[in-house]
Amino acid sequence: MVGLFALSSLMLVGLARASFLTDIPNEMADSLSISVAVARLIIASGIILSVALVVSMAGRRANPIATAAAMVTTIGLLTGLGWLSPVILLLVGLIVAYLFGKPIGAWISGAH
């Protein structure tokens, strides 16, 4: 009985968090009188750029592969929340694979 109560409490907390996160673009769209899609893009781009800034400034030297990996992960999270289209994740993944395919392959094989 206690386990059932704990499980239902966790599900309610999860639903509350999910509704809070999905309401942010709606509230922004209402307050700025813009469409919800534009509000989602504005919020998502702000989150992606802030993550990229933090990751690129974290070390002594900027590591573009780590920054790209963090950005792709963030875009995946935003896609899971429904703020970005899966097509954007696919396009960014293809661009990252094109840009960093040879350096990562050389690093794995040990060639310099």
Sequence and secondary structure as in RCSB ss.txt:
>XXXX:A:sequence
MVGLFALSSLMLVGLARASFLTDIPNEMADSLSISVAVARLIIASGIILSVALVVSMAGRRANPIATAAAMVTTI
GLLTGLGWLSPVILLLVGLIVAYLFGKPIGAWISGAH
>XXXX:A:secstr
 HHHHHHHHHHHHHHHHHHHHHHHHHHHHHHHT  HHHHHHHHHHHHHHHHHHHHHTTSSS  HHHHHHHHHHHH
HHHHHHTSS HHHHHHHHHHHHHHHHHHHHHHHHT  
